[in-house]
Structures are given as C-alpha cells and as structure tokens.
Amino acid sequence: MAEGRSVGRSMLVLLLLLGGVAGAGAWNYQRNLKKELSVPRPWRSYAEADVQAMAEAYRQEIVQYEKAWKAASGARAEQHGGDLIGDRVADFDAVQATTTRARALRSEMADREVVLEQLERELQFKAGERDLTALHIRRLTTFD
C-alpha cells in the first residue's frame, strides 16, 4: 500500500511538472507571437513570389537611377563665361540645375534602396515561415 502512494505521488509530481512546462511553453509561445506581430511588415500579406518580383523590379530601377545619377554627377554645366552679370547669373543657374538634378536622382535612388531593404527583410521573414514546424518550435523555445 505504501508503494501505491509513492507511485501516486510520483505521478502527481510528474503531472504537475509537465503541466508547468506546458503552461510556460504556451506563455512563451504567445509572447513570441505577439513580438513577431508587432514588427511592422507592410508586405506581410503578399505572396512570396510577388515580394520577389517587386524586389527584382526595385533592383532594376536602382541600377537605372544609379546610371542616371553618375551621368548627372559627372555632367558639367555649360558656362558662357561672360563678364556681364546676366551671363554669370545664367552660368550659376545652369550649375545649380545640374547639381539639383544629380541630388534629386540620388534621393530617388536612396528611397528605392530603403524599399528594397524592406522587401529583402520581408523575404527573410517569409523564408523563416516556410517550415511551420520549425516556426512553432522557435516560438515555443526562444527566450530573449
């Protein structure tokens, strides 16, 4: 009879321990899920193929903008070199227009680089979400 109680207590301790581990795992899973959902991901609902297509389109645009920016940066404004104030103002305007165009192209290129970085980060998230078993295990066991 004493052995029966000992086995019963051991089973009770084991069940309590198992319940505690399961509860802690469920709490940790929910905590990690909430943390994942709080990360801003504007392309979360897009299919992975669509995100890849957008990323490739942005890469091509960046190449085009970079070529145009390099051409605009290396361009020299035509200067008349006259002694009249009007000639100097025209020369200044030409130089300013050339540098403004180069700056605008660089700004557009930088904007596209930021979006491309976001798209590539989304692709990394989507790659990590492909294996659902690994995703659930990571949510369950990650502590940070």
BAVEX-658389 format. One line per field, with one value per atom (N, C-alpha, C): atom name; residue number from 0; z negated, y negated, x negated; residue in one letter. Coordinates in steps of 0.05 Angstrom, whole numbers, padded with zeros to 5 digits. Example, Ala and Ser with C-alpha at 12.3 -4.5 7.8 and 13.67 -1.06 7.14 Angstrom:
2
gufi = c(N CA C N CA C)
semi = c(0 0 0 1 1 1)
z = c(-00156 -00156 -00156 -00142 -00143 -00157)
y = c(00114 00090 00066 00045 00021 -00001)
x = c(-00264 -00246 -00264 -00257 -00273 -00258)
gunu = c(a a a s s s)
//
This chain:
144
gufi = c(N CA C N CA C N CA C N CA C N CA C N CA C N CA C N CA C N CA C N CA C N CA C N CA C N CA C N CA C N CA C N CA C N CA C N CA C N CA C N CA C N CA C N CA C N CA C N CA C N CA C N CA C N CA C N CA C N CA C N CA C N CA C N CA C N CA C N CA C N CA C N CA C N CA C N CA C N CA C N CA C N CA C N CA C N CA C N CA C N CA C N CA C N CA C N CA C N CA C N CA C N CA C N CA C N CA C N CA C N CA C N CA C N CA C N CA C N CA C N CA C N CA C N CA C N CA C N CA C N CA C N CA C N CA C N CA C N CA C N CA C N CA C N CA C N CA C N CA C N CA C N CA C N CA C N CA C N CA C N CA C N CA C N CA C N CA C N CA C N CA C N CA C N CA C N CA C N CA C N CA C N CA C N CA C N CA C N CA C N CA C N CA C N CA C N CA C N CA C N CA C N CA C N CA C N CA C N CA C N CA C N CA C N CA C N CA C N CA C N CA C N CA C N CA C N CA C N CA C N CA C N CA C N CA C N CA C N CA C N CA C N CA C N CA C N CA C N CA C N CA C N CA C N CA C N CA C N CA C N CA C N CA C N CA C N CA C N CA C N CA C N CA C N CA C N CA C N CA C N CA C N CA C N CA C N CA C N CA C)
semi = c(0 0 0 1 1 1 2 2 2 3 3 3 4 4 4 5 5 5 6 6 6 7 7 7 8 8 8 9 9 9 10 10 10 11 11 11 12 12 12 13 13 13 14 14 14 15 15 15 16 16 16 17 17 17 18 18 18 19 19 19 20 20 20 21 21 21 22 22 22 23 23 23 24 24 24 25 25 25 26 26 26 27 27 27 28 28 28 29 29 29 30 30 30 31 31 31 32 32 32 33 33 33 34 34 34 35 35 35 36 36 36 37 37 37 38 38 38 39 39 39 40 40 40 41 41 41 42 42 42 43 43 43 44 44 44 45 45 45 46 46 46 47 47 47 48 48 48 49 49 49 50 50 50 51 51 51 52 52 52 53 53 53 54 54 54 55 55 55 56 56 56 57 57 57 58 58 58 59 59 59 60 60 60 61 61 61 62 62 62 63 63 63 64 64 64 65 65 65 66 66 66 67 67 67 68 68 68 69 69 69 70 70 70 71 71 71 72 72 72 73 73 73 74 74 74 75 75 75 76 76 76 77 77 77 78 78 78 79 79 79 80 80 80 81 81 81 82 82 82 83 83 83 84 84 84 85 85 85 86 86 86 87 87 87 88 88 88 89 89 89 90 90 90 91 91 91 92 92 92 93 93 93 94 94 94 95 95 95 96 96 96 97 97 97 98 98 98 99 99 99 100 100 100 101 101 101 102 102 102 103 103 103 104 104 104 105 105 105 106 106 106 107 107 107 108 108 108 109 109 109 110 110 110 111 111 111 112 112 112 113 113 113 114 114 114 115 115 115 116 116 116 117 117 117 118 118 118 119 119 119 120 120 120 121 121 121 122 122 122 123 123 123 124 124 124 125 125 125 126 126 126 127 127 127 128 128 128 129 129 129 130 130 130 131 131 131 132 132 132 133 133 133 134 134 134 135 135 135 136 136 136 137 137 137 138 138 138 139 139 139 140 140 140 141 141 141 142 142 142 143 143 143)
z = c(00000 00000 00000 -00014 -00015 00013 00027 00054 00072 00069 00085 00081 00057 00051 00063 00061 00071 00101 00115 00144 00151 00135 00140 00136 00115 00111 00133 00142 00164 00189 00195 00218 00216 00191 00187 00191 00181 00184 00214 00228 00256 00272 00266 00279 00274 00249 00243 00257 00258 00273 00302 00314 00342 00348 00330 00333 00332 00313 00311 00336 00346 00371 00394 00397 00418 00415 00391 00387 00393 00385 00391 00421 00434 00463 00478 00469 00481 00477 00453 00447 00465 00467 00483 00513 00522 00550 00556 00538 00542 00541 00523 00520 00546 00557 00582 00606 00606 00628 00627 00604 00601 00610 00603 00611 00642 00654 00683 00697 00686 00699 00695 00675 00670 00689 00703 00723 00747 00756 00780 00805 00818 00843 00863 00879 00898 00920 00925 00946 00934 00910 00896 00912 00922 00935 00964 00975 01003 01005 01027 01032 01036 01029 01031 01059 01079 01107 01115 01104 01110 01098 01073 01060 01075 01084 01100 01126 01139 01164 01159 01137 01130 01124 01109 01103 01128 01147 01172 01188 01188 01202 01189 01163 01149 01154 01156 01162 01190 01209 01236 01236 01222 01220 01208 01187 01173 01193 01209 01229 01249 01258 01276 01263 01239 01225 01220 01213 01208 01233 01257 01282 01287 01284 01289 01269 01244 01224 01230 01238 01244 01268 01288 01312 01304 01286 01278 01260 01243 01225 01241 01263 01278 01299 01303 01323 01315 01333 01328 01341 01326 01337 01357 01379 01399 01389 01389 01379 01402 01401 01422 01416 01391 01382 01389 01393 01399 01374 01379 01357 01347 01361 01353 01330 01313 01290 01300 01321 01332 01341 01353 01361 01337 01316 01292 01278 01277 01265 01282 01308 01325 01319 01317 01310 01283 01264 01237 01238 01253 01255 01269 01288 01302 01284 01268 01249 01228 01218 01198 01208 01232 01244 01247 01255 01258 01231 01210 01184 01171 01176 01166 01178 01204 01218 01206 01202 01191 01162 01146 01119 01119 01137 01139 01147 01166 01175 01152 01137 01114 01093 01089 01069 01077 01103 01113 01110 01116 01114 01085 01066 01038 01028 01038 01030 01039 01063 01073 01058 01050 01035 01008 00995 00970 00974 00995 01000 01007 01022 01029 01004 00985 00960 00944 00944 00931 00944 00971 00986 00980 00979 00974 00945 00927 00899 00898 00913 00915 00926 00947 00958 00938 00920 00899 00879 00872 00854 00867 00892 00906 00908 00912 00914 00887 00865 00839 00832 00846 00841 00858 00877 00895 00880 00862 00846 00821 00821 00799 00773 00775 00750 00737 00753 00742 00731 00745 00735 00708 00705 00679 00657 00664 00644 00636 00656 00649 00631 00636 00619 00591 00590 00564 00547 00560 00544 00544 00559 00559 00535 00521 00498 00503 00505 00508 00498)
y = c(00024 00000 -00025 -00024 -00047 -00052 -00029 -00033 -00046 -00041 -00053 -00083 -00092 -00120 -00134 -00120 -00131 -00135 -00115 -00117 -00139 -00140 -00161 -00189 -00193 -00219 -00225 -00205 -00210 -00218 -00205 -00212 -00240 -00247 -00273 -00295 -00290 -00309 -00311 -00288 -00288 -00303 -00299 -00313 -00343 -00351 -00379 -00392 -00377 -00387 -00390 -00370 -00370 -00394 -00398 -00420 -00447 -00449 -00474 -00480 -00459 -00463 -00470 -00457 -00463 -00492 -00500 -00527 -00548 -00543 -00562 -00563 -00540 -00539 -00555 -00552 -00566 -00596 -00604 -00633 -00644 -00629 -00638 -00639 -00620 -00620 -00645 -00652 -00676 -00701 -00702 -00725 -00729 -00708 -00710 -00716 -00705 -00711 -00741 -00752 -00780 -00797 -00789 -00804 -00804 -00781 -00779 -00797 -00797 -00813 -00843 -00850 -00879 -00891 -00874 -00884 -00893 -00919 -00928 -00914 -00901 -00887 -00894 -00915 -00924 -00903 -00885 -00865 -00837 -00836 -00810 -00795 -00808 -00794 -00787 -00796 -00790 -00762 -00749 -00723 -00727 -00706 -00708 -00714 -00702 -00706 -00736 -00747 -00776 -00794 -00788 -00803 -00801 -00777 -00773 -00789 -00789 -00804 -00834 -00844 -00872 -00879 -00861 -00866 -00867 -00849 -00850 -00875 -00884 -00909 -00933 -00933 -00955 -00953 -00929 -00927 -00939 -00933 -00944 -00974 -00985 -01014 -01027 -01014 -01026 -01027 -01006 -01006 -01029 -01034 -01055 -01083 -01086 -01111 -01116 -01095 -01098 -01107 -01096 -01105 -01134 -01141 -01169 -01188 -01179 -01196 -01200 -01179 -01181 -01200 -01197 -01215 -01244 -01248 -01275 -01287 -01269 -01279 -01287 -01273 -01278 -01300 -01308 -01328 -01355 -01370 -01397 -01416 -01436 -01456 -01473 -01480 -01497 -01525 -01536 -01563 -01581 -01605 -01625 -01642 -01645 -01659 -01689 -01701 -01729 -01746 -01772 -01790 -01803 -01801 -01814 -01798 -01812 -01799 -01779 -01785 -01766 -01740 -01741 -01717 -01701 -01714 -01700 -01687 -01701 -01690 -01666 -01667 -01644 -01621 -01626 -01605 -01592 -01609 -01599 -01582 -01591 -01576 -01549 -01548 -01523 -01504 -01513 -01496 -01486 -01504 -01496 -01476 -01479 -01460 -01432 -01432 -01406 -01392 -01407 -01394 -01387 -01403 -01396 -01370 -01367 -01342 -01318 -01321 -01299 -01292 -01313 -01308 -01294 -01303 -01291 -01262 -01256 -01228 -01211 -01221 -01207 -01202 -01222 -01219 -01198 -01197 -01177 -01149 -01147 -01122 -01113 -01131 -01124 -01114 -01127 -01119 -01090 -01084 -01057 -01036 -01045 -01027 -01020 -01039 -01034 -01014 -01018 -00999 -00971 -00970 -00944 -00930 -00945 -00933 -00921 -00936 -00926 -00900 -00900 -00877 -00853 -00857 -00835 -00824 -00843 -00834 -00817 -00825 -00810 -00782 -00781 -00755 -00737 -00749 -00733 -00722 -00740 -00731 -00708 -00711 -00691 -00665 -00666 -00642 -00627 -00642 -00630 -00619 -00628 -00619 -00595 -00587 -00565 -00538 -00532 -00508 -00513 -00505 -00512 -00498 -00474 -00460 -00475 -00484 -00499 -00526 -00538 -00564 -00561 -00540 -00536 -00528 -00513 -00506 -00531 -00548 -00573 -00591 -00593 -00610 -00598 -00572 -00558 -00560 -00559 -00556 -00580 -00601 -00625 -00642 -00648 -00666 -00689 -00713 -00737 -00761)
x = c(-00016 00000 -00017 -00040 -00058 -00071 -00075 -00086 -00066 -00041 -00020 -00019 -00021 -00021 -00046 -00068 -00093 -00092 -00081 -00077 -00057 -00036 -00016 -00027 -00043 -00056 -00075 -00090 -00109 -00094 -00072 -00056 -00045 -00036 -00025 -00046 -00070 -00092 -00099 -00100 -00106 -00085 -00060 -00038 -00039 -00045 -00047 -00071 -00093 -00116 -00110 -00098 -00090 -00071 -00052 -00033 -00047 -00066 -00081 -00098 -00110 -00126 -00108 -00085 -00066 -00056 -00049 -00039 -00060 -00086 -00107 -00112 -00111 -00114 -00092 -00068 -00045 -00048 -00056 -00061 -00083 -00105 -00128 -00120 -00104 -00095 -00079 -00060 -00044 -00060 -00080 -00097 -00113 -00125 -00140 -00122 -00098 -00079 -00072 -00066 -00060 -00083 -00107 -00131 -00134 -00129 -00131 -00111 -00086 -00065 -00069 -00085 -00089 -00110 -00125 -00145 -00129 -00134 -00120 -00129 -00110 -00116 -00094 -00099 -00078 -00071 -00090 -00085 -00079 -00070 -00064 -00043 -00023 00000 -00006 -00028 -00035 -00047 -00043 -00055 -00085 -00100 -00129 -00139 -00125 -00133 -00128 -00107 -00102 -00123 -00131 -00152 -00178 -00184 -00209 -00208 -00185 -00182 -00185 -00173 -00177 -00206 -00219 -00247 -00264 -00259 -00274 -00269 -00244 -00237 -00252 -00253 -00267 -00297 -00308 -00337 -00343 -00325 -00329 -00326 -00307 -00304 -00328 -00339 -00363 -00386 -00389 -00411 -00407 -00383 -00377 -00382 -00373 -00377 -00407 -00421 -00450 -00464 -00457 -00470 -00463 -00438 -00430 -00443 -00445 -00458 -00488 -00502 -00530 -00534 -00516 -00518 -00513 -00493 -00486 -00508 -00520 -00542 -00566 -00572 -00596 -00591 -00566 -00560 -00570 -00579 -00588 -00567 -00560 -00542 -00557 -00543 -00555 -00557 -00581 -00585 -00592 -00581 -00586 -00611 -00616 -00640 -00640 -00617 -00616 -00621 -00627 -00632 -00607 -00586 -00561 -00548 -00535 -00521 -00501 -00487 -00467 -00480 -00504 -00518 -00526 -00535 -00543 -00519 -00497 -00473 -00464 -00465 -00457 -00476 -00502 -00521 -00515 -00509 -00502 -00477 -00457 -00432 -00437 -00454 -00460 -00474 -00493 -00507 -00488 -00471 -00452 -00432 -00423 -00404 -00417 -00442 -00456 -00460 -00468 -00471 -00445 -00424 -00398 -00387 -00392 -00383 -00398 -00424 -00440 -00430 -00425 -00415 -00387 -00370 -00343 -00345 -00363 -00366 -00377 -00396 -00408 -00386 -00370 -00348 -00328 -00321 -00302 -00315 -00341 -00355 -00355 -00360 -00361 -00334 -00313 -00286 -00280 -00289 -00285 -00302 -00326 -00343 -00331 -00317 -00304 -00281 -00265 -00243 -00254 -00276 -00288 -00297 -00309 -00318 -00294 -00272 -00248 -00237 -00238 -00228 -00246 -00273 -00291 -00287 -00282 -00276 -00251 -00230 -00205 -00210 -00227 -00234 -00248 -00264 -00277 -00256 -00237 -00216 -00200 -00193 -00177 -00193 -00219 -00235 -00234 -00235 -00234 -00206 -00186 -00159 -00151 -00168 -00161 -00158 -00176 -00175 -00159 -00133 -00115 -00124 -00134 -00143 -00166 -00185 -00208 -00198 -00179 -00168 -00155 -00139 -00126 -00146 -00166 -00186 -00202 -00208 -00223 -00206 -00180 -00163 -00161 -00161 -00158 -00183 -00206 -00231 -00249 -00243 -00261 -00256 -00278 -00277 -00296 -00285 -00303 -00289)
gunu = c(m m m a a a e e e g g g r r r s s s v v v g g g r r r s s s m m m l l l v v v l l l l l l l l l l l l l l l g g g g g g v v v a a a g g g a a a g g g a a a w w w n n n y y y q q q r r r n n n l l l k k k k k k e e e l l l s s s v v v p p p r r r p p p w w w r r r s s s y y y a a a e e e a a a d d d v v v q q q a a a m m m a a a e e e a a a y y y r r r q q q e e e i i i v v v q q q y y y e e e k k k a a a w w w k k k a a a a a a s s s g g g a a a r r r a a a e e e q q q h h h g g g g g g d d d l l l i i i g g g d d d r r r v v v a a a d d d f f f d d d a a a v v v q q q a a a t t t t t t t t t r r r a a a r r r a a a l l l r r r s s s e e e m m m a a a d d d r r r e e e v v v v v v l l l e e e q q q l l l e e e r r r e e e l l l q q q f f f k k k a a a g g g e e e r r r d d d l l l t t t a a a l l l h h h i i i r r r r r r l l l t t t t t t f f f d d d)
//
